Amino acid sequence: MGILSKGRLVAEGTVDELGAKILGESGSTVEVQVSELTPDLLQAVKGIKGVREVETSGNTLRIRCDGDLRAEISRAIVESGGTILELRGQLHTLEEIYLRYFREE
């Protein structure tokens, strides 16, 4: 993929490479909705090696990690007594990359 600005190629690479370069984010993001978000569950997820940041909104966790940690996250949630209602990995979208690039230009 490539990003053109004023007729010039200003960035190119795969979507993941552009995401890492322009958004400054490498690794992956996992969103998990649980039946009940408890302090023990939150601590279990935060304690996983490779988890960089955990944001919460209601019963949903947005987890930024160094790699694909979906299995480890699932295990930590279940072992802490939680029930997973939804789990999905998130990739950077071209729109997100494009908008961030031109906002910072």
N, CA, C and O atoms as a Tinker XYZ file with bonds, in Angstrom:
   420  protein
     1  N      0.845000   -1.166000    0.000000    73     2
     2  CA     0.000000    0.000000    0.000000    64     1     3
     3  C      0.896000    1.237000    0.000000    63     2     4     5
     4  O      2.046000    1.184000    0.436000    81     3
     5  N      0.366000    2.325000   -0.483000    73     3     6
     6  CA     1.120000    3.567000   -0.494000    64     5     7
     7  C      0.220000    4.753000   -0.205000    63     6     8     9
     8  O     -0.979000    4.715000   -0.481000    81     7
     9  N      0.797000    5.801000    0.347000    73     7    10
    10  CA     0.071000    7.041000    0.610000    64     9    11
    11  C      0.711000    8.120000   -0.250000    63    10    12    13
    12  O      1.918000    8.351000   -0.190000    81    11
    13  N     -0.127000    8.778000   -1.056000    73    11    14
    14  CA     0.319000    9.862000   -1.923000    64    13    15
    15  C     -0.121000   11.200000   -1.347000    63    14    16    17
    16  O     -1.235000   11.336000   -0.841000    81    15
    17  N      0.762000   12.181000   -1.429000    73    15    18
    18  CA     0.428000   13.531000   -1.014000    64    17    19
    19  C      1.022000   14.484000   -2.034000    63    18    20    21
    20  O      2.229000   14.483000   -2.276000    81    19
    21  N      0.167000   15.291000   -2.625000    73    19    22
    22  CA     0.592000   16.270000   -3.633000    64    21    23
    23  C      1.403000   15.612000   -4.750000    63    22    24    25
    24  O      2.405000   16.152000   -5.219000    81    23
    25  N      0.941000   14.437000   -5.159000    73    23    26
    26  CA     1.570000   13.723000   -6.262000    64    25    27
    27  C      2.847000   12.979000   -5.910000    63    26    28    29
    28  O      3.506000   12.434000   -6.796000    81    27
    29  N      3.206000   12.947000   -4.635000    73    27    30
    30  CA     4.420000   12.238000   -4.217000    64    29    31
    31  C      4.061000   11.081000   -3.305000    63    30    32    33
    32  O      3.141000   11.175000   -2.492000    81    31
    33  N      4.803000    9.978000   -3.450000    73    31    34
    34  CA     4.654000    8.837000   -2.564000    64    33    35
    35  C      5.352000    9.181000   -1.247000    63    34    36    37
    36  O      6.571000    9.349000   -1.214000    81    35
    37  N      4.585000    9.285000   -0.171000    73    35    38
    38  CA     5.156000    9.707000    1.108000    64    37    39
    39  C      5.337000    8.560000    2.096000    63    38    40    41
    40  O      6.096000    8.677000    3.058000    81    39
    41  N      4.647000    7.467000    1.860000    73    39    42
    42  CA     4.794000    6.298000    2.731000    64    41    43
    43  C      4.305000    5.079000    1.970000    63    42    44    45
    44  O      3.335000    5.148000    1.216000    81    43
    45  N      4.992000    3.956000    2.178000    73    43    46
    46  CA     4.535000    2.721000    1.558000    64    45    47
    47  C      4.926000    1.537000    2.417000    63    46    48    49
    48  O      5.881000    1.595000    3.192000    81    47
    49  N      4.173000    0.468000    2.266000    73    47    50
    50  CA     4.422000   -0.753000    3.014000    64    49    51
    51  C      3.121000   -1.506000    3.185000    63    50    52    53
    52  O      2.091000   -1.123000    2.630000    81    51
    53  N      3.172000   -2.573000    3.950000    73    51    54
    54  CA     1.946000   -3.305000    4.251000    64    53    55
    55  C      1.129000   -2.466000    5.232000    63    54    56    57
    56  O      1.635000   -1.495000    5.793000    81    55
    57  N     -0.114000   -2.836000    5.434000    73    55    58
    58  CA    -0.958000   -2.096000    6.382000    64    57    59
    59  C     -0.335000   -2.153000    7.770000    63    58    60    61
    60  O     -0.332000   -1.147000    8.479000    81    59
    61  N      0.192000   -3.308000    8.174000    73    59    62
    62  CA     0.833000   -3.419000    9.488000    64    61    63
    63  C      2.077000   -2.542000    9.579000    63    62    64    65
    64  O      2.309000   -1.895000   10.601000    81    63
    65  N      2.886000   -2.517000    8.504000    73    63    66
    66  CA     4.083000   -1.679000    8.508000    64    65    67
    67  C      3.724000   -0.202000    8.584000    63    66    68    69
    68  O      4.352000    0.557000    9.322000    81    67
    69  N      2.705000    0.209000    7.816000    73    67    70
    70  CA     2.267000    1.611000    7.859000    64    69    71
    71  C      1.705000    1.953000    9.231000    63    70    72    73
    72  O      1.944000    3.042000    9.753000    81    71
    73  N      0.956000    1.017000    9.815000    73    71    74
    74  CA     0.415000    1.248000   11.156000    64    73    75
    75  C      1.526000    1.466000   12.164000    63    74    76    77
    76  O      1.438000    2.362000   13.004000    81    75
    77  N      2.576000    0.651000   12.087000    73    75    78
    78  CA     3.692000    0.783000   13.016000    64    77    79
    79  C      4.448000    2.083000   12.762000    63    78    80    81
    80  O      4.860000    2.758000   13.705000    81    79
    81  N      4.631000    2.436000   11.487000    73    79    82
    82  CA     5.411000    3.630000   11.145000    64    81    83
    83  C      4.644000    4.917000   11.443000    63    82    84    85
    84  O      5.183000    5.821000   12.082000    81    83
    85  N      3.412000    5.010000   10.996000    73    83    86
    86  CA     2.651000    6.254000   11.100000    64    85    87
    87  C      1.953000    6.391000   12.446000    63    86    88    89
    88  O      1.925000    7.471000   13.036000    81    87
    89  N      1.391000    5.288000   12.924000    73    87    90
    90  CA     0.685000    5.365000   14.198000    64    89    91
    91  C      1.615000    5.129000   15.377000    63    90    92    93
    92  O      1.252000    5.367000   16.528000    81    91
    93  N      2.825000    4.656000   15.075000    73    91    94
    94  CA     3.772000    4.379000   16.151000    64    93    95
    95  C      3.354000    3.195000   16.996000    63    94    96    97
    96  O      3.748000    3.074000   18.156000    81    95
    97  N      2.558000    2.328000   16.411000    73    95    98
    98  CA     2.050000    1.187000   17.168000    64    97    99
    99  C      2.413000   -0.091000   16.451000    63    98   100   101
   100  O      2.020000   -0.304000   15.304000    81    99
   101  N      3.157000   -0.934000   17.122000    73    99   102
   102  CA     3.402000   -2.259000   16.595000    64   101   103
   103  C      2.692000   -3.234000   17.520000    63   102   104   105
   104  O      2.158000   -2.834000   18.555000    81   103
   105  N      2.683000   -4.478000   17.165000    73   103   106
   106  CA     1.991000   -5.458000   17.972000    64   105   107
   107  C      0.534000   -5.541000   17.574000    63   106   108   109
   108  O      0.186000   -5.323000   16.413000    81   107
   109  N     -0.305000   -5.850000   18.521000    73   107   110
   110  CA    -1.715000   -6.014000   18.193000    64   109   111
   111  C     -2.585000   -5.434000   19.295000    63   110   112   113
   112  O     -2.116000   -5.105000   20.384000    81   111
   113  N     -3.850000   -5.322000   18.980000    73   111   114
   114  CA    -4.845000   -4.871000   19.936000    64   113   115
   115  C     -5.940000   -5.921000   19.980000    63   114   116   117
   116  O     -6.394000   -6.398000   18.940000    81   115
   117  N     -6.358000   -6.277000   21.175000    73   115   118
   118  CA    -7.418000   -7.259000   21.372000    64   117   119
   119  C     -8.525000   -6.583000   22.166000    63   118   120   121
   120  O     -8.270000   -5.926000   23.175000    81   119
   121  N     -9.751000   -6.751000   21.701000    73   119   122
   122  CA   -10.900000   -6.264000   22.464000    64   121   123
   123  C    -11.653000   -7.468000   22.990000    63   122   124   125
   124  O    -11.936000   -8.411000   22.251000    81   123
   125  N    -11.974000   -7.428000   24.276000    73   123   126
   126  CA   -12.679000   -8.532000   24.923000    64   125   127
   127  C    -13.849000   -7.971000   25.707000    63   126   128   129
   128  O    -13.700000   -7.037000   26.495000    81   127
   129  N    -15.019000   -8.557000   25.479000    73   127   130
   130  CA   -16.174000   -8.211000   26.302000    64   129   131
   131  C    -16.410000   -9.383000   27.240000    63   130   132   133
   132  O    -16.498000  -10.532000   26.806000    81   131
   133  N    -16.511000   -9.084000   28.525000    73   131   134
   134  CA   -16.719000  -10.115000   29.537000    64   133   135
   135  C    -18.065000   -9.886000   30.214000    63   134   136   137
   136  O    -18.632000   -8.795000   30.149000    81   135
   137  N    -18.565000  -10.928000   30.861000    73   135   138
   138  CA   -19.865000  -10.802000   31.526000    64   137   139
   139  C    -19.786000   -9.854000   32.717000    63   138   140   141
   140  O    -20.727000   -9.108000   32.989000    81   139
   141  N    -18.654000   -9.887000   33.426000    73   139   142
   142  CA   -18.461000   -8.988000   34.571000    64   141   143
   143  C    -16.979000   -8.687000   34.698000    63   142   144   145
   144  O    -16.153000   -9.599000   34.734000    81   143
   145  N    -16.648000   -7.420000   34.766000    73   143   146
   146  CA   -15.255000   -7.007000   34.905000    64   145   147
   147  C    -14.943000   -6.828000   36.382000    63   146   148   149
   148  O    -15.448000   -5.911000   37.030000    81   147
   149  N    -14.105000   -7.715000   36.905000    73   147   150
   150  CA   -13.728000   -7.664000   38.316000    64   149   151
   151  C    -12.278000   -7.199000   38.445000    63   150   152   153
   152  O    -11.514000   -7.279000   37.483000    81   151
   153  N    -11.896000   -6.717000   39.625000    73   151   154
   154  CA   -10.498000   -6.321000   39.841000    64   153   155
   155  C     -9.522000   -7.476000   39.623000    63   154   156   157
   156  O     -8.433000   -7.271000   39.086000    81   155
   157  N     -9.904000   -8.697000   40.036000    73   155   158
   158  CA    -9.029000   -9.860000   39.850000    64   157   159
   159  C     -8.817000  -10.159000   38.370000    63   158   160   161
   160  O     -7.704000  -10.463000   37.942000    81   159
   161  N     -9.884000  -10.072000   37.601000    73   159   162
   162  CA    -9.786000  -10.309000   36.164000    64   161   163
   163  C     -8.883000   -9.267000   35.520000    63   162   164   165
   164  O     -8.024000   -9.606000   34.706000    81   163
   165  N     -9.071000   -8.016000   35.876000    73   163   166
   166  CA    -8.266000   -6.938000   35.311000    64   165   167
   167  C     -6.789000   -7.124000   35.654000    63   166   168   169
   168  O     -5.927000   -6.937000   34.795000    81   167
   169  N     -6.493000   -7.485000   36.889000    73   167   170
   170  CA    -5.106000   -7.715000   37.303000    64   169   171
   171  C     -4.503000   -8.912000   36.570000    63   170   172   173
   172  O     -3.326000   -8.888000   36.211000    81   171
   173  N     -5.298000   -9.953000   36.345000    73   171   174
   174  CA    -4.806000  -11.137000   35.635000    64   173   175
   175  C     -4.399000  -10.775000   34.210000    63   174   176   177
   176  O     -3.362000  -11.228000   33.724000    81   175
   177  N     -5.208000   -9.967000   33.545000    73   175   178
   178  CA    -4.893000   -9.561000   32.172000    64   177   179
   179  C     -3.679000   -8.642000   32.157000    63   178   180   181
   180  O     -2.793000   -8.806000   31.318000    81   179
   181  N     -3.625000   -7.690000   33.062000    73   179   182
   182  CA    -2.488000   -6.763000   33.117000    64   181   183
   183  C     -1.176000   -7.482000   33.430000    63   182   184   185
   184  O     -0.100000   -7.005000   33.071000    81   183
   185  N     -1.273000   -8.634000   34.102000    73   183   186
   186  CA    -0.082000   -9.384000   34.493000    64   185   187
   187  C      0.493000  -10.275000   33.404000    63   186   188   189
   188  O      1.531000  -10.903000   33.616000    81   187
   189  N     -0.145000  -10.347000   32.255000    73   187   190
   190  CA     0.346000  -11.188000   31.161000    64   189   191
   191  C      1.580000  -10.541000   30.544000    63   190   192   193
   192  O      1.576000   -9.355000   30.213000    81   191
   193  N      2.623000  -11.330000   30.397000    73   191   194
   194  CA     3.851000  -10.819000   29.770000    64   193   195
   195  C      3.537000  -10.425000   28.325000    63   194   196   197
   196  O      2.995000  -11.224000   27.562000    81   195
   197  N      3.878000   -9.202000   27.960000    73   195   198
   198  CA     3.624000   -8.702000   26.613000    64   197   199
   199  C      2.439000   -7.758000   26.531000    63   198   200   201
   200  O      2.246000   -7.098000   25.510000    81   199
   201  N      1.637000   -7.683000   27.594000    73   199   202
   202  CA     0.519000   -6.729000   27.623000    64   201   203
   203  C      1.097000   -5.364000   27.989000    63   202   204   205
   204  O      1.720000   -5.207000   29.039000    81   203
   205  N      0.887000   -4.383000   27.118000    73   203   206
   206  CA     1.440000   -3.044000   27.341000    64   205   207
   207  C      0.453000   -2.100000   28.008000    63   206   208   209
   208  O      0.841000   -1.274000   28.834000    81   207
   209  N     -0.819000   -2.218000   27.655000    73   207   210
   210  CA    -1.813000   -1.266000   28.165000    64   209   211
   211  C     -3.185000   -1.920000   28.132000    63   210   212   213
   212  O     -3.509000   -2.663000   27.205000    81   211
   213  N     -3.984000   -1.640000   29.147000    73   211   214
   214  CA    -5.359000   -2.136000   29.200000    64   213   215
   215  C     -6.277000   -0.961000   29.487000    63   214   216   217
   216  O     -6.135000   -0.284000   30.506000    81   215
   217  N     -7.223000   -0.720000   28.581000    73   215   218
   218  CA    -8.246000    0.305000   28.786000    64   217   219
   219  C     -9.568000   -0.418000   29.004000    63   218   220   221
   220  O     -9.818000   -1.463000   28.403000    81   219
   221  N    -10.406000    0.136000   29.859000    73   219   222
   222  CA   -11.704000   -0.475000   30.099000    64   221   223
   223  C    -12.816000    0.512000   29.790000    63   222   224   225
   224  O    -12.667000    1.723000   29.953000    81   223
   225  N    -13.931000   -0.039000   29.339000    73   223   226
   226  CA   -15.142000    0.732000   29.109000    64   225   227
   227  C    -16.308000   -0.207000   29.388000    63   226   228   229
   228  O    -16.597000   -1.101000   28.593000    81   227
   229  N    -16.970000   -0.003000   30.511000    73   227   230
   230  CA   -18.013000   -0.943000   30.904000    64   229   231
   231  C    -17.392000   -2.303000   31.160000    63   230   232   233
   232  O    -16.468000   -2.429000   31.964000    81   231
   233  N    -17.895000   -3.315000   30.481000    73   231   234
   234  CA   -17.357000   -4.673000   30.612000    64   233   235
   235  C    -16.466000   -5.051000   29.435000    63   234   236   237
   236  O    -16.264000   -6.234000   29.158000    81   235
   237  N    -15.935000   -4.046000   28.742000    73   235   238
   238  CA   -15.067000   -4.297000   27.592000    64   237   239
   239  C    -13.653000   -3.853000   27.914000    63   238   240   241
   240  O    -13.433000   -2.774000   28.464000    81   239
   241  N    -12.695000   -4.706000   27.559000    73   239   242
   242  CA   -11.281000   -4.386000   27.722000    64   241   243
   243  C    -10.674000   -4.202000   26.342000    63   242   244   245
   244  O    -10.939000   -4.984000   25.429000    81   243
   245  N     -9.869000   -3.178000   26.195000    73   243   246
   246  CA    -9.088000   -2.951000   24.966000    64   245   247
   247  C     -7.633000   -3.119000   25.386000    63   246   248   249
   248  O     -7.100000   -2.328000   26.164000    81   247
   249  N     -7.007000   -4.155000   24.862000    73   247   250
   250  CA    -5.687000   -4.573000   25.336000    64   249   251
   251  C     -4.668000   -4.398000   24.219000    63   250   252   253
   252  O     -4.801000   -5.004000   23.156000    81   251
   253  N     -3.660000   -3.578000   24.452000    73   251   254
   254  CA    -2.559000   -3.413000   23.496000    64   253   255
   255  C     -1.426000   -4.332000   23.948000    63   254   256   257
   256  O     -1.008000   -4.311000   25.105000    81   255
   257  N     -0.945000   -5.136000   23.004000    73   255   258
   258  CA     0.081000   -6.102000   23.361000    64   257   259
   259  C      1.178000   -6.194000   22.311000    63   258   260   261
   260  O      1.034000   -5.719000   21.184000    81   259
   261  N      2.278000   -6.820000   22.715000    73   259   262
   262  CA     3.439000   -6.941000   21.848000    64   261   263
   263  C      3.232000   -7.925000   20.709000    63   262   264   265
   264  O      3.947000   -7.855000   19.710000    81   263
   265  N      2.307000   -8.809000   20.822000    73   263   266
   266  CA     2.051000   -9.798000   19.778000    64   265   267
   267  C      0.643000  -10.332000   19.920000    63   266   268   269
   268  O     -0.193000   -9.737000   20.601000    81   267
   269  N      0.384000  -11.449000   19.280000    73   267   270
   270  CA    -0.943000  -12.060000   19.356000    64   269   271
   271  C     -1.048000  -12.846000   20.655000    63   270   272   273
   272  O     -0.561000  -13.973000   20.742000    81   271
   273  N     -1.668000  -12.269000   21.641000    73   271   274
   274  CA    -1.799000  -12.884000   22.964000    64   273   275
   275  C     -3.228000  -13.330000   23.259000    63   274   276   277
   276  O     -3.615000  -13.446000   24.422000    81   275
   277  N     -4.010000  -13.580000   22.213000    73   275   278
   278  CA    -5.418000  -13.949000   22.443000    64   277   279
   279  C     -5.554000  -15.194000   23.312000    63   278   280   281
   280  O     -6.427000  -15.237000   24.179000    81   279
   281  N     -4.723000  -16.197000   23.105000    73   279   282
   282  CA    -4.822000  -17.426000   23.909000    64   281   283
   283  C     -4.507000  -17.147000   25.376000    63   282   284   285
   284  O     -5.213000  -17.612000   26.270000    81   283
   285  N     -3.442000  -16.385000   25.614000    73   283   286
   286  CA    -3.051000  -16.069000   26.983000    64   285   287
   287  C     -4.105000  -15.211000   27.679000    63   286   288   289
   288  O     -4.393000  -15.402000   28.860000    81   287
   289  N     -4.672000  -14.269000   26.939000    73   287   290
   290  CA    -5.723000  -13.404000   27.495000    64   289   291
   291  C     -6.956000  -14.232000   27.844000    63   290   292   293
   292  O     -7.533000  -14.077000   28.920000    81   291
   293  N     -7.350000  -15.103000   26.936000    73   291   294
   294  CA    -8.511000  -15.973000   27.190000    64   293   295
   295  C     -8.293000  -16.812000   28.436000    63   294   296   297
   296  O     -9.172000  -16.910000   29.292000    81   295
   297  N     -7.109000  -17.420000   28.534000    73   295   298
   298  CA    -6.802000  -18.280000   29.678000    64   297   299
   299  C     -6.848000  -17.481000   30.985000    63   298   300   301
   300  O     -7.409000  -17.947000   31.976000    81   299
   301  N     -6.264000  -16.283000   30.989000    73   299   302
   302  CA    -6.240000  -15.455000   32.201000    64   301   303
   303  C     -7.652000  -15.079000   32.635000    63   302   304   305
   304  O     -7.963000  -15.086000   33.826000    81   303
   305  N     -8.500000  -14.754000   31.673000    73   303   306
   306  CA    -9.878000  -14.369000   32.004000    64   305   307
   307  C    -10.639000  -15.546000   32.599000    63   306   308   309
   308  O    -11.303000  -15.403000   33.625000    81   307
   309  N    -10.546000  -16.697000   31.967000    73   307   310
   310  CA   -11.267000  -17.884000   32.446000    64   309   311
   311  C    -10.738000  -18.322000   33.808000    63   310   312   313
   312  O    -11.516000  -18.662000   34.699000    81   311
   313  N     -9.405000  -18.314000   33.971000    73   311   314
   314  CA    -8.822000  -18.731000   35.252000    64   313   315
   315  C     -9.152000  -17.772000   36.393000    63   314   316   317
   316  O     -9.098000  -18.158000   37.561000    81   315
   317  N     -9.492000  -16.529000   36.067000    73   315   318
   318  CA    -9.876000  -15.579000   37.115000    64   317   319
   319  C    -11.386000  -15.566000   37.337000    63   318   320   321
   320  O    -11.906000  -14.711000   38.054000    81   319
   321  N    -12.086000  -16.516000   36.719000    73   319   322
   322  CA   -13.524000  -16.661000   36.948000    64   321   323
   323  C    -14.399000  -15.879000   35.990000    63   322   324   325
   324  O    -15.612000  -15.813000   36.189000    81   323
   325  N    -13.830000  -15.291000   34.969000    73   323   326
   326  CA   -14.600000  -14.497000   34.017000    64   325   327
   327  C    -15.201000  -15.334000   32.905000    63   326   328   329
   328  O    -14.770000  -16.457000   32.645000    81   327
   329  N    -16.197000  -14.767000   32.260000    73   327   330
   330  CA   -16.828000  -15.385000   31.103000    64   329   331
   331  C    -16.648000  -14.448000   29.914000    63   330   332   333
   332  O    -17.018000  -13.276000   29.978000    81   331
   333  N    -16.080000  -14.966000   28.836000    73   331   334
   334  CA   -15.854000  -14.175000   27.632000    64   333   335
   335  C    -17.111000  -14.185000   26.785000    63   334   336   337
   336  O    -17.604000  -15.249000   26.410000    81   335
   337  N    -17.632000  -13.008000   26.482000    73   335   338
   338  CA   -18.796000  -12.886000   25.613000    64   337   339
   339  C    -18.376000  -12.634000   24.169000    63   338   340   341
   340  O    -19.046000  -13.072000   23.234000    81   339
   341  N    -17.259000  -11.923000   23.995000    73   339   342
   342  CA   -16.746000  -11.631000   22.657000    64   341   343
   343  C    -15.255000  -11.350000   22.762000    63   342   344   345
   344  O    -14.804000  -10.707000   23.709000    81   343
   345  N    -14.494000  -11.832000   21.791000    73   343   346
   346  CA   -13.063000  -11.571000   21.737000    64   345   347
   347  C    -12.691000  -11.384000   20.279000    63   346   348   349
   348  O    -13.024000  -12.216000   19.434000    81   347
   349  N    -11.999000  -10.288000   19.984000    73   347   350
   350  CA   -11.580000  -10.068000   18.608000    64   349   351
   351  C    -10.280000   -9.286000   18.571000    63   350   352   353
   352  O    -10.027000   -8.403000   19.390000    81   351
   353  N     -9.473000   -9.642000   17.597000    73   351   354
   354  CA    -8.244000   -8.910000   17.346000    64   353   355
   355  C     -8.564000   -7.731000   16.455000    63   354   356   357
   356  O     -9.502000   -7.781000   15.659000    81   355
   357  N     -7.789000   -6.674000   16.584000    73   355   358
   358  CA    -8.012000   -5.496000   15.758000    64   357   359
   359  C     -6.762000   -5.180000   14.984000    63   358   360   361
   360  O     -5.652000   -5.218000   15.514000    81   359
   361  N     -6.957000   -4.869000   13.729000    73   359   362
   362  CA    -5.868000   -4.431000   12.879000    64   361   363
   363  C     -6.064000   -2.958000   12.573000    63   362   364   365
   364  O     -7.173000   -2.432000   12.671000    81   363
   365  N     -4.999000   -2.311000   12.209000    73   363   366
   366  CA    -5.112000   -0.918000   11.789000    64   365   367
   367  C     -5.843000   -0.873000   10.459000    63   366   368   369
   368  O     -5.616000   -1.716000    9.591000    81   367
   369  N     -6.712000    0.099000   10.300000    73   367   370
   370  CA    -7.394000    0.263000    9.024000    64   369   371
   371  C     -6.654000    1.309000    8.200000    63   370   372   373
   372  O     -5.975000    2.180000    8.744000    81   371
   373  N     -6.793000    1.214000    6.895000    73   371   374
   374  CA    -6.175000    2.210000    6.029000    64   373   375
   375  C     -6.713000    3.598000    6.338000    63   374   376   377
   376  O     -5.965000    4.575000    6.312000    81   375
   377  N     -7.988000    3.690000    6.625000    73   375   378
   378  CA    -8.578000    4.998000    6.945000    64   377   379
   379  C     -7.922000    5.599000    8.181000    63   378   380   381
   380  O     -7.581000    6.782000    8.195000    81   379
   381  N     -7.746000    4.788000    9.212000    73   379   382
   382  CA    -7.118000    5.255000   10.445000    64   381   383
   383  C     -5.691000    5.744000   10.173000    63   382   384   385
   384  O     -5.285000    6.790000   10.681000    81   383
   385  N     -4.943000    4.995000    9.382000    73   383   386
   386  CA    -3.567000    5.366000    9.036000    64   385   387
   387  C     -3.549000    6.662000    8.236000    63   386   388   389
   388  O     -2.774000    7.571000    8.534000    81   387
   389  N     -4.397000    6.744000    7.230000    73   387   390
   390  CA    -4.471000    7.916000    6.355000    64   389   391
   391  C     -4.822000    9.175000    7.159000    63   390   392   393
   392  O     -4.161000   10.205000    7.033000    81   391
   393  N     -5.863000    9.078000    7.980000    73   391   394
   394  CA    -6.291000   10.236000    8.763000    64   393   395
   395  C     -5.218000   10.686000    9.745000    63   394   396   397
   396  O     -5.003000   11.885000    9.923000    81   395
   397  N     -4.554000    9.748000   10.373000    73   395   398
   398  CA    -3.496000   10.107000   11.327000    64   397   399
   399  C     -2.324000   10.749000   10.608000    63   398   400   401
   400  O     -1.743000   11.714000   11.105000    81   399
   401  N     -1.968000   10.221000    9.436000    73   399   402
   402  CA    -0.850000   10.783000    8.678000    64   401   403
   403  C     -1.111000   12.239000    8.336000    63   402   404   405
   404  O     -0.256000   13.094000    8.569000    81   403
   405  N     -2.288000   12.532000    7.784000    73   403   406
   406  CA    -2.567000   13.896000    7.336000    64   405   407
   407  C     -2.889000   14.838000    8.494000    63   406   408   409
   408  O     -2.782000   16.053000    8.328000    81   407
   409  N     -3.267000   14.337000    9.621000    73   407   410
   410  CA    -3.479000   15.182000   10.791000    64   409   411
   411  C     -2.133000   15.650000   11.343000    63   410   412   413
   412  O     -2.024000   16.770000   11.843000    81   411
   413  N     -1.106000   14.798000   11.255000    73   411   414
   414  CA     0.206000   15.134000   11.794000    64   413   415
   415  C      1.102000   15.825000   10.786000    63   414   416   417
   416  O      2.157000   16.343000   11.154000    81   415
   417  N      0.705000   15.844000    9.521000    73   415   418
   418  CA     1.547000   16.454000    8.478000    64   417   419
   419  C      1.647000   17.952000    8.641000    63   418   420
   420  O      2.315000   18.617000    7.849000    81   419
